[in-house]
């Protein structure tokens, strides 16, 4: 800065500081305004001038309506805002604590304009200068935080909603803040989110200019940075999900260039993530058309971007490909639920499209698995994104491309395991409110648990000889045990212990478990079921390996120790059954390691007996006659999940019978529980000949094994009228053991 300008700045600062009244200081503002028009006024001078004026003076001018006679308030405001907007071009001013602590003053000027006369040029200029200040402020971290704390999102959304002056500036501010702070930006602003989406949705449906494609990106950003439940809750009251469907259908059914198609695919992925595949079935005339179109479009995109490309080239389109993989993942899960009635031709075309896409994925994974260069974190994350829909597909198409799948399986599971460990570390640190959570979040792998997605497919892979050999070679069972322990810690929610000093005090009802935690508990139950299925397959198909493996002894002890702690209620029933039967299969293989004085076995067997005992009951006959008999029926608590529980029940009965032969002293637990007598009581109440054959054999075999293990049971069962049960249901083997017939 030249000496002349420096002298002017110094003189101006002196005048401002010596001013004894606001009128004198206001006069000094005109001098500052003339000074700032000179191009060579540097940032240091601007800071000095700002501090000499003091923000509290700016604030008085901008908010005070009590001014000198003959001078409209707008004059004071306009001069103040004009000077302030120029000063804010200096970073030191834009991030000055006085500015940041009073951000609401600037926001209110823009927000309150909606009540002003739109034809008033002075007001328009005032708002324009306020926007300039806000745009300078948002360039810096501290400024964005101040805007976030000042609820700029809520205020600017209201400005956009009423279509005031410079609404695009307001929307731009909203976008910048939500991209920075994500879902918390919409706390206490949920109604405004829906209002904004409604306005944009109408524009998106009706505007057929290039703005339609810009709106794709805006809508994607808003959806990506809003809590899913907020978006979902508003869909019943607002029309924007339907508007976005119509707009996207118009785009994706038209001939477009890549730059127009890509944002539409990305937006479609966000809509499917938020509302599920059902959202894409809104066309009354052809409900499946858009859904199937999406699958074909993204399958082609995946092939175009993956085939004959290097990972560096592929990552240039990472955002688009991520969306393509999300669309496939959601779509495959929906198809696998059998809620969509596809014709045979549609099934074949869809399968062909998916096979082409996943062939490209498998080829890329194979190339990456043999690369000598260590993979970067962003490359690993992209591999995780590719694996998510692939694992969903493999869980359904169990025989699809087996040689290619087995070829990449070790590499895929290595990445999946790494993502699991990162996710687990993040989950634990967040729930313990650890100071390490920020560091953990820096690892993108911590945001996606690919192993969790892999679990249903692993059940089928473990049945295949080659796939199972790979799992054992890479020692995947070790990771699965850690995975089981982790998901158990989530699914088996325990209320915090009440301190002794508080236990005698009256307490209100227990607080409800947060919805987010309930959702994670449900997901972890599903994970436990899949892990148990994989372990059970190994017990059957690799019995010798399991018998000699110390890890499976540790697994057995885990089941023994933890199953009795799990409440056998509606939510846990399928998990309970899987854990109980897995424990029996392990116990049968590891009888040599069992000690009679191990109390954990006693508790475990009692829990397992309860699961098997409660499954069936005798239906009461409506006939009032005392001689009328009923039928065997599945207990009400089991009925809803009986498709999943039926096979577990038979497996449990079969394995328990086998264990009684190998370890006779275990029969003591069953006899002491009264289960054998309970079975006879139930059978006596059931109409002869109505017992299903497989159930008949299961009960008879169990009772015979119990008698073999402990002959004292004979007298007990005779007292319970066992002869009637044997004759009524033709229990020939049991009859021989009881009566020597």
C-alpha positions in Angstrom: 0.0 0.0 0.0 1.4 3.4 -1.0 2.2 6.1 1.6 -0.7 8.3 0.5 -3.3 5.6 1.0 -1.8 4.6 4.3 -2.0 8.2 5.4 -5.7 8.3 4.4 -6.4 5.1 6.3 -4.7 6.4 9.4 -6.6 9.7 9.2 -9.9 7.9 8.7 -9.3 5.6 11.7 -8.4 8.7 13.9 -11.7 10.4 12.9 -13.7 7.3 13.7 -12.1 6.7 17.1 -12.4 10.3 18.1 -16.1 10.5 17.2 -18.2 11.4 20.3 -21.7 10.7 18.8 -23.2 8.3 16.3 -23.8 11.2 13.9 -20.1 12.0 13.8 -19.2 8.3 13.3 -21.8 8.0 10.5 -20.2 10.9 8.8 -16.9 9.0 9.0 -18.5 6.1 7.2 -18.8 8.1 4.1 -15.1 8.7 4.2 -14.5 5.0 4.7 -16.8 4.3 1.7 -14.8 6.6 -0.6 -11.5 5.1 0.7 -12.6 1.5 0.0 -13.4 2.3 -3.6 -9.7 2.5 -4.2 -8.4 -0.8 -5.6 -5.3 -0.9 -3.5 -6.8 -0.9 0.0 -5.4 -4.1 1.4 -6.9 -6.6 3.9 -4.9 -5.3 6.8 -6.3 -1.8 6.3 -9.8 -3.2 6.0 -9.4 -4.9 9.4 -8.2 -1.7 11.0 -11.1 0.2 9.6 -13.6 -2.4 10.8 -12.2 -2.4 14.3 -12.2 1.4 14.4 -15.9 1.5 13.3 -16.9 -1.4 15.7 -19.6 -3.9 14.8 -21.9 -2.6 17.5 -22.2 0.6 15.5 -23.0 -1.3 12.4 -25.6 -3.2 14.4 -27.3 0.0 15.6 -27.5 1.4 12.1 -28.9 -1.8 10.7 -31.5 -2.4 13.4 -32.4 1.1 14.7 -35.4 2.8 13.2 -35.2 5.9 15.5 -33.1 8.2 13.3 -32.8 11.9 12.6 -35.7 13.8 11.2 -35.7 14.0 7.4 -33.4 11.1 6.9 -35.0 7.7 6.1 -33.7 4.6 8.1 -32.9 2.9 4.8 -30.1 5.5 4.2 -28.3 4.5 7.3 -28.8 0.8 6.6 -27.6 1.1 3.0 -24.4 3.0 3.8 -23.6 0.6 6.7 -24.2 -2.5 4.6 -22.3 -1.1 1.6 -19.2 -0.5 3.8 -19.6 -3.8 5.7 -19.8 -5.9 2.5 -16.6 -4.4 1.2 -14.8 -4.9 4.5 -16.0 -8.5 4.6 -13.9 -9.3 1.5 -11.0 -9.5 3.9 -10.7 -12.9 5.6 -9.8 -11.3 8.9 -13.0 -9.3 8.9 -15.3 -12.1 7.6 -14.1 -14.4 10.4 -13.9 -11.7 13.1 -15.5 -12.7 16.3 -17.8 -9.7 16.3 -19.2 -10.7 12.9 -19.6 -14.4 13.7 -21.3 -13.7 17.0 -23.8 -11.4 15.3 -24.4 -13.5 12.2 -28.2 -13.3 12.9 -28.1 -9.5 12.0 -27.1 -10.3 8.4 -29.5 -13.3 8.2 -32.4 -11.2 9.4 -31.8 -8.6 6.8 -32.3 -11.2 4.1 -35.0 -13.1 5.9 -37.1 -10.1 6.9 -37.1 -8.8 3.3 -40.0 -11.0 2.5 -42.3 -8.5 4.3 -40.9 -5.5 2.4 -41.9 -3.9 -0.8 -40.4 -5.9 -3.7 -40.3 -2.8 -5.9 -38.2 -0.8 -3.4 -34.8 -0.5 -5.0 -33.1 0.5 -1.8 -34.3 -2.6 -0.1 -33.1 -4.7 -3.0 -29.7 -3.2 -2.7 -29.6 -3.8 1.0 -30.4 -7.5 0.6 -27.8 -7.7 -2.2 -25.1 -6.3 0.1 -26.2 -8.7 2.9 -25.8 -11.6 0.6 -22.3 -10.4 -0.3 -21.3 -10.5 3.3 -22.8 -13.9 3.9 -21.0 -15.3 0.8 -17.7 -14.0 2.0 -18.3 -15.5 5.5 -19.2 -18.9 4.1 -15.8 -19.2 2.4 -14.2 -20.0 5.8 -14.6 -22.8 8.3 -15.4 -20.5 11.2 -18.0 -18.7 9.0 -19.8 -21.8 8.0 -20.0 -22.9 11.7 -21.5 -19.5 12.6 -24.0 -19.8 9.8 -24.9 -23.3 11.0 -25.3 -22.2 14.6 -27.4 -19.3 13.5 -29.9 -21.6 11.8 -29.1 -20.1 8.4 -30.5 -23.3 6.8 -34.0 -22.6 8.4 -34.0 -18.9 7.6 -32.7 -19.2 4.0 -35.1 -22.1 3.3 -38.0 -19.8 4.3 -36.6 -17.1 2.0 -36.5 -19.5 -0.9 -40.0 -20.8 0.0 -41.6 -17.4 -0.4 -39.8 -16.7 -3.6 -38.3 -13.4 -2.5 -35.5 -11.5 -4.2 -32.3 -13.4 -5.0 -33.7 -16.8 -3.9 -30.9 -18.7 -5.7 -28.5 -17.0 -3.4 -30.5 -18.3 -0.4 -30.6 -21.8 -1.9 -26.8 -21.7 -2.6 -26.2 -20.8 1.1 -28.4 -23.7 2.2 -26.6 -26.2 -0.1 -23.1 -25.1 1.2 -24.1 -25.5 4.9 -25.9 -28.9 4.5 -23.0 -30.3 2.4 -20.7 -29.3 5.3 -22.7 -30.3 8.3 -25.0 -33.0 6.9 -28.2 -34.3 8.6 -27.9 -32.1 11.7 -28.5 -29.1 9.5 -32.2 -30.1 9.5 -32.7 -30.5 13.2 -35.8 -28.5 14.1 -36.3 -27.7 10.4 -38.0 -30.9 9.2 -41.2 -29.1 8.0 -39.0 -26.7 6.1 -37.1 -29.5 4.4 -40.3 -30.9 3.0 -41.5 -27.5 2.0 -38.3 -26.9 0.1 -38.4 -30.3 -1.5 -42.0 -29.7 -2.6 -41.1 -26.4 -4.3 -38.0 -28.0 -6.0 -40.1 -31.1 -6.9 -42.7 -29.1 -8.8 -39.9 -27.2 -10.6 -38.2 -30.6 -11.4 -41.4 -32.0 -12.9 -42.4 -29.0 -14.9 -39.2 -27.4 -16.0 -37.9 -28.9 -19.2 -34.9 -26.6 -19.7 -31.3 -27.3 -18.7 -32.2 -26.3 -15.1 -33.9 -29.7 -14.8 -30.5 -31.4 -14.8 -29.0 -28.9 -12.3 -32.0 -29.6 -10.1 -30.9 -33.3 -10.1 -27.7 -32.4 -8.4 -29.4 -30.0 -5.9 -32.0 -32.6 -5.0 -29.3 -35.3 -4.6 -27.3 -33.1 -2.2 -30.4 -32.3 -0.1 -31.4 -36.0 0.1 -27.9 -37.1 0.9 -27.6 -34.7 3.8 -31.0 -35.2 5.4 -31.9 -37.9 8.0 -33.7 -40.7 6.1 -36.5 -40.7 8.6 -37.2 -37.0 8.1 -37.6 -37.6 4.3 -39.7 -40.7 4.9 -42.0 -39.0 7.4 -43.0 -36.3 5.0 -43.9 -38.4 2.1 -47.5 -38.9 3.2 -48.2 -35.2 3.4 -46.1 -33.9 0.5 -46.1 -34.7 -3.2 -42.4 -34.3 -3.8 -41.5 -38.0 -4.0 -44.1 -38.4 -6.7 -42.9 -35.2 -8.5 -39.3 -36.6 -8.5 -40.5 -39.9 -9.9 -42.2 -38.2 -12.8 -39.2 -35.9 -13.5 -36.7 -38.8 -13.4 -38.9 -41.0 -15.6 -39.1 -38.2 -18.2 -35.3 -37.8 -18.1 -34.3 -41.5 -18.2 -36.8 -42.5 -20.9 -35.5 -39.7 -23.2 -32.4 -39.7 -25.4 -29.8 -37.9 -23.5 -26.1 -37.2 -23.4 -24.0 -38.5 -20.5 -23.8 -35.2 -18.7 -27.6 -35.2 -18.5 -28.1 -38.8 -17.7 -25.6 -39.2 -14.9 -27.1 -36.7 -12.4 -30.5 -38.4 -12.9 -29.1 -41.9 -12.1 -27.4 -40.4 -8.9 -30.7 -38.9 -7.9 -32.6 -42.1 -8.5 -30.1 -43.9 -6.2 -30.9 -41.5 -3.4 -34.6 -42.0 -3.9 -34.3 -45.8 -3.8 -32.1 -45.6 -0.7 -34.7 -43.3 1.0 -38.0 -44.9 -0.1 -37.0 -48.4 -1.3 -37.8 -50.0 -4.6 -41.5 -49.4 -4.2 -41.0 -45.8 -5.0 -40.0 -46.7 -8.6 -43.4 -48.6 -9.2 -45.6 -45.5 -9.3 -46.6 -45.7 -13.0 -50.2 -46.8 -12.9 -50.2 -48.2 -16.5 -46.7 -49.9 -16.4 -45.6 -50.1 -12.8 -42.6 -52.3 -13.5 -41.3 -50.4 -16.5 -39.2 -47.8 -14.7 -37.9 -50.2 -12.1 -36.6 -52.6 -14.8 -35.3 -49.7 -16.8 -33.1 -48.6 -13.9 -31.6 -52.1 -13.6 -30.8 -52.2 -17.3 -29.4 -48.7 -17.4 -27.1 -49.1 -14.4 -26.0 -52.6 -15.6 -24.9 -51.0 -18.8 -23.1 -48.1 -17.0 -21.2 -50.6 -14.9 -20.0 -52.5 -17.8 -19.0 -49.4 -19.8 -17.0 -48.1 -16.8 -15.4 -51.3 -15.6 -14.6 -53.3 -18.7 -11.0 -52.9 -20.0 -10.3 -50.0 -17.6 -7.7 -49.4 -14.9 -8.8 -48.6 -11.4 -7.5 -45.0 -11.8 -9.8 -44.5 -14.8 -12.7 -46.1 -13.0 -12.4 -43.9 -10.0 -13.0 -40.8 -12.1 -16.6 -41.9 -12.3 -16.8 -43.1 -8.7 -19.8 -41.0 -7.7 -21.9 -42.3 -10.6 -20.8 -45.9 -10.1 -21.5 -45.8 -6.4 -25.1 -44.8 -7.3 -25.3 -47.6 -9.9 -24.2 -50.2 -7.3 -26.7 -48.8 -4.8 -29.5 -49.2 -7.3 -28.5 -52.8 -8.0 -28.3 -53.6 -4.3 -31.8 -52.2 -3.5 -33.3 -53.7 -6.6 -31.9 -57.2 -6.1 -33.1 -57.3 -2.4 -36.5 -56.2 -3.6 -36.7 -58.9 -6.3 -35.5 -61.6 -3.8 -38.4 -60.8 -1.5 -40.8 -62.2 -4.2 -43.2 -59.2 -3.9 -42.8 -58.3 -7.6 -44.5 -60.5 -10.1 -42.1 -60.7 -13.0 -42.9 -62.5 -16.2 -40.5 -65.2 -17.4 -39.2 -62.9 -20.2 -38.6 -60.1 -17.7 -36.8 -62.4 -15.3 -34.5 -63.7 -18.1 -33.7 -60.2 -19.3 -33.0 -58.9 -15.8 -30.8 -61.9 -15.1 -28.9 -61.4 -18.3 -28.3 -57.7 -17.4 -27.2 -58.4 -13.9 -24.9 -61.2 -15.0 -23.2 -58.9 -17.4 -22.7 -56.2 -14.7 -21.4 -58.7 -12.1 -19.1 -60.4 -14.7 -17.5 -57.0 -15.1 -17.2 -56.6 -11.3 -15.7 -60.1 -10.9 -13.1 -59.4 -13.7 -12.2 -56.1 -12.0 -11.8 -57.8 -8.6 -9.6 -60.4 -10.1 -7.3 -57.8 -11.6 -7.1 -55.9 -8.4 -6.4 -59.1 -6.4 -3.2 -59.7 -8.3 -1.9 -56.2 -8.5 1.5 -55.7 -6.9 0.9 -52.1 -5.9 -0.6 -51.7 -2.4 -4.2 -50.5 -2.6 -5.1 -47.0 -1.5 -7.8 -46.5 1.0 -10.1 -44.9 -1.5 -9.6 -47.9 -3.8 -10.5 -50.3 -1.0 -13.6 -48.3 -0.3 -14.7 -48.5 -3.9 -14.1 -52.3 -3.8 -16.4 -52.4 -0.8 -19.1 -50.5 -2.8 -18.7 -53.0 -5.6 -19.0 -55.9 -3.2 -22.3 -54.8 -1.6 -24.6 -55.6 -4.5 -22.5 -58.6 -5.5 -23.0 -60.2 -2.1 -26.7 -59.5 -2.2 -26.9 -61.3 -5.6 -24.8 -64.2 -4.5 -27.2 -64.8 -1.6 -30.0 -65.3 -4.1 -28.2 -66.8 -7.1 -26.3 -69.3 -5.2 -24.8 -71.1 -8.2 -24.1 -68.1 -10.3 -20.6 -67.9 -11.8 -19.1 -70.2 -9.1 -15.6 -70.6 -10.6 -15.2 -66.8 -11.0 -16.6 -66.1 -7.5 -14.3 -68.7 -5.9 -11.4 -67.1 -7.7 -11.9 -63.7 -6.1 -13.3 -65.0 -2.8 -10.0 -64.7 -0.7 -9.4 -61.2 -1.9 -13.0 -60.1 -1.5 -13.2 -61.5 2.1 -9.9 -59.9 3.0 -11.4 -56.5 2.1 -14.7 -57.4 3.8 -12.9 -58.4 7.0 -10.9 -55.2 6.9 -14.2 -53.2 6.6 -15.7 -55.1 9.5 -12.8 -54.3 11.8 -12.9 -50.6 10.9 -16.7 -50.5 11.3 -16.5 -52.3 14.7 -13.9 -49.9 15.9 -16.0 -46.9 14.9 -19.1 -48.3 16.4 -17.4 -49.0 19.8 -15.7 -45.6 19.9 -19.0 -43.8 19.1 -20.9 -45.7 21.7 -18.2 -45.2 24.3 -17.9 -41.6 23.3 -14.2 -42.1 22.9 -12.0 -39.3 21.8 -10.6 -41.6 19.1 -13.9 -41.5 17.2 -12.8 -38.6 15.0 -9.7 -40.5 13.9 -11.8 -43.6 13.2 -14.2 -41.6 11.1 -11.4 -40.6 8.9 -11.2 -44.2 7.6 -13.9 -44.5 4.9 -14.0 -48.3 5.4 -15.5 -47.6 8.8 -18.7 -46.4 7.2 -19.5 -49.7 5.4 -19.5 -53.3 6.9 -19.1 -55.5 3.8 -18.8 -58.6 5.9 -22.3 -58.0 7.3 -23.6 -58.0 3.7 -21.5 -61.1 2.9 -23.0 -63.2 5.7 -26.1 -64.6 3.9 -24.0 -65.5 0.9 -21.4 -67.3 3.1 -24.1 -69.7 4.2 -24.3 -71.0 0.6 -20.6 -70.7 -0.1 -20.0 -73.0 2.9 -22.1 -75.7 1.4 -20.1 -75.8 -1.8 -17.0 -78.0 -1.5 -14.6 -75.5 -3.2 -16.1 -72.5 -1.5 -15.9 -74.2 1.9 -12.2 -75.2 1.3 -11.4 -71.5 0.6 -13.1 -70.3 3.8 -11.2 -72.8 5.9 -7.9 -72.0 4.1 -8.1 -68.3 4.9 -9.4 -69.1 8.5 -12.6 -67.2 7.9 -14.2 -68.9 10.9 -11.9 -66.9 13.2 -13.4 -63.6 11.9 -16.9 -65.0 12.0 -16.5 -65.7 15.7 -15.5 -62.1 16.3 -18.3 -61.0 14.1 -20.8 -63.1 16.2 -19.5 -61.6 19.4 -19.8 -58.1 18.0 -23.4 -58.5 16.8 -24.3 -60.3 20.0 -23.2 -57.2 21.9 -25.7 -55.1 19.9 -28.6 -57.5 19.7 -28.5 -58.6 23.3 -29.2 -55.1 24.7 -28.8 -54.9 28.5 -30.1 -52.0 30.5 -27.5 -50.1 32.5 -27.0 -51.3 36.0 -28.6 -49.1 38.6 -26.2 -48.0 41.3 -26.9 -49.5 44.8 -27.6 -46.1 46.2 -30.4 -45.5 43.7 -32.1 -49.0 43.8 -34.3 -48.2 46.8 -35.6 -45.0 45.3 -38.9 -44.9 43.4 -38.4 -44.9 39.6 -40.6 -44.1 36.7 -41.0 -46.4 33.7 -37.8 -47.5 31.9 -36.9 -45.2 29.0 -37.7 -46.5 25.5 -34.8 -47.8 23.4 -34.0 -45.2 20.7 -35.3 -46.1 17.2 -31.8 -46.1 15.7 -30.6 -48.6 18.3 -33.7 -50.8 17.7 -32.9 -50.8 14.0 -29.4 -51.9 14.7 -30.6 -54.6 17.0 -32.8 -56.1 14.3 -30.0 -56.0 11.8 -27.6 -57.7 14.3 -30.2 -60.5 14.9 -30.1 -61.2 11.2 -26.3 -61.2 11.2 -26.3 -63.7 14.1 -28.7 -66.0 12.3 -26.6 -66.0 9.1 -23.4 -66.7 11.1 -25.0 -69.6 13.0 -26.2 -71.1 9.7 -22.6 -70.9 8.3 -21.2 -72.6 11.5 -23.9 -75.3 11.4 -23.0 -76.1 7.7 -19.4 -76.5 8.8 -20.4 -78.7 11.7 -22.2 -81.0 9.2 -19.8 -80.9 6.3 -16.5 -80.6 8.1 -17.2 -82.6 11.3 -13.6 -83.8 11.8 -12.2 -80.3 11.4 -14.8 -78.9 13.9 -14.2 -81.7 16.3 -10.5 -80.9 16.6 -10.6 -77.1 16.3 -10.0 -75.1 19.5 -11.8 -72.2 18.0 -15.1 -74.2 17.8 -14.6 -75.1 21.4 -14.5 -71.4 22.2 -17.6 -70.9 20.0 -19.4 -73.7 22.0 -18.5 -72.0 25.3 -19.8 -68.7 23.9 -23.1 -70.3 23.2 -23.3 -72.0 26.5 -22.5 -68.8 28.4 -24.7 -66.4 26.5 -27.9 -68.3 25.4 -29.3 -68.5 28.9 -29.0 -64.7 29.2 -31.1 -64.1 26.1 -34.8 -63.6 26.6 -36.8 -66.1 24.6 -39.3 -63.5 23.4 -40.9 -62.8 20.1 -38.1 -60.6 18.8 -35.3 -63.1 19.8 -37.0 -66.4 19.0 -35.3 -67.2 15.7 -31.9 -66.1 17.1 -32.6 -68.2 20.2 -33.4 -71.2 18.1 -30.3 -70.9 15.9 -28.0 -70.5 18.9 -29.6 -73.4 20.7 -29.3 -75.8 17.8 -25.7 -74.6 17.0 -24.8 -75.4 20.6 -26.2 -78.9 20.3 -24.3 -79.6 17.1 -21.1 -78.4 18.7 -21.8 -80.4 21.9 -22.4 -83.6 19.9 -19.0 -83.2 18.1 -17.1 -82.2 21.2 -18.5 -84.6 23.9 -14.9 -85.6 24.7 -14.3 -82.1 26.1 -17.4 -81.9 28.3 -17.1 -82.0 32.1 -20.1 -83.0 34.2 -19.5 -80.3 36.8 -19.6 -77.5 34.1 -22.6 -75.4 35.3 -22.8 -73.5 32.0 -23.9 -76.8 30.3 -26.7 -77.2 32.8 -28.0 -73.7 32.1 -27.6 -74.1 28.4 -29.4 -77.4 28.2 -32.3 -76.0 30.3 -32.6 -73.1 27.9 -32.5 -75.4 24.8 -35.1 -77.7 26.3 -37.4 -74.7 26.9 -37.0 -73.8 23.2 -37.9 -77.3 22.0 -40.6 -77.8 24.6 -42.6 -74.7 23.9 -42.8 -75.2 20.1 -45.8 -77.5 20.0 -49.0 -77.7 22.1 -52.3 -79.6 22.1 -55.1 -77.6 20.6 -58.2 -77.4 22.9 -61.2 -79.1 21.2 -64.3 -77.0 21.0 -66.4 -80.1 21.9 -67.4 -79.9 25.5 -67.2 -83.7 25.9 -64.4 -84.7 28.3 -63.5 -87.5 25.9 -63.0 -85.1 22.9 -59.4 -84.9 21.8 -57.6 -82.1 20.0 -54.8 -81.7 17.5 -51.1 -81.0 17.8 -50.5 -77.3 16.8 -47.6 -74.9 16.6 -47.6 -72.6 19.7 -48.9 -69.1 18.9 -45.5 -67.5 19.8 -43.8 -69.7 17.3 -46.4 -69.6 14.5 -45.3 -66.3 12.9 -41.7 -67.5 12.5 -42.4 -71.2 12.0 -41.0 -71.3 8.4 -37.6 -70.4 9.9 -38.1 -72.4 13.2 -39.5 -75.7 11.9 -36.2 -77.1 10.5 -34.4 -75.8 13.6 -36.8 -77.7 15.8 -36.2 -81.0 14.0 -32.5 -80.5 14.0 -32.5 -79.7 17.7 -34.6 -82.8 18.5 -32.3 -85.0 16.4 -29.1 -83.7 17.8 -30.3 -83.8 21.4 -31.3 -87.4 21.0 -27.8 -88.2 19.6 -26.1 -86.4 22.5 -28.1 -88.4 25.1 -26.5 -91.6 23.7 -23.0 -90.1 23.7 -23.3 -88.3 27.1 -26.0 -90.1 29.1 -25.7 -87.9 32.2 -27.2 -85.0 30.2 -30.5 -86.8 30.4 -30.7 -85.7 34.0 -31.4 -82.1 32.9 -34.3 -83.2 30.6 -35.8 -85.5 33.2 -35.5 -83.0 36.1 -37.2 -80.3 33.9 -40.3 -82.5 33.6 -40.2 -82.3 29.8 -40.6 -86.0 29.2 -43.8 -86.1 31.3 -45.0 -82.9 29.6 -44.6 -84.7 26.2 -46.8 -87.6 27.4 -49.4 -85.2 28.8 -49.6 -83.4 25.5 -49.8 -86.6 23.4 -52.6 -88.0 25.5 -54.7 -84.9 24.6 -54.1 -85.4 20.9 -56.5 -87.3 18.6 -54.9 -90.7 17.6 -53.5 -90.8 14.1 -53.3 -87.0 13.8 -49.7 -86.7 14.7 -47.5 -85.7 11.7 -45.0 -88.5 11.0 -41.8 -86.5 11.3 -43.0 -85.1 14.7 -44.0 -88.5 15.9 -40.5 -89.9 15.1 -38.8 -86.9 16.8 -40.8 -87.3 20.1 -40.5 -91.1 20.1 -36.8 -91.1 19.5 -36.2 -88.6 22.2 -38.2 -90.5 24.8 -36.5 -93.8 23.9 -33.0 -92.2 24.3 -34.0 -90.7 27.6 -35.1 -94.2 28.9 -31.8 -95.7 27.6 -29.9 -93.1 29.5 -32.0 -93.4 32.7 -34.3 -96.4 33.2 -35.9 -94.7 36.2 -37.9 -92.7 33.7 -40.0 -95.7 32.8 -42.0 -95.7 36.1 -42.6 -92.0 35.8 -44.0 -92.1 32.3 -46.3 -95.1 33.1 -47.9 -93.0 35.8 -48.6 -90.3 33.2 -50.7 -92.8 31.2 -47.9 -93.4 28.6 -49.7 -96.6 27.4 -52.5 -94.5 26.0 -50.0 -92.2 24.2 -48.1 -95.2 22.7 -51.3 -97.0 21.5 -52.9 -93.9 20.2 -49.9 -92.8 18.1 -48.4 -96.2 17.4 -45.1 -95.6 19.3 -43.9 -99.2 18.8 -40.3 -98.7 20.0 -41.3 -96.6 23.0 -44.0 -99.2 23.9 -41.4 -102.0 23.9 -39.1 -100.0 26.3 -42.0 -99.1 28.6 -44.0 -102.3 28.7 -41.8 -104.9 27.0 -44.5 -105.4 24.3 
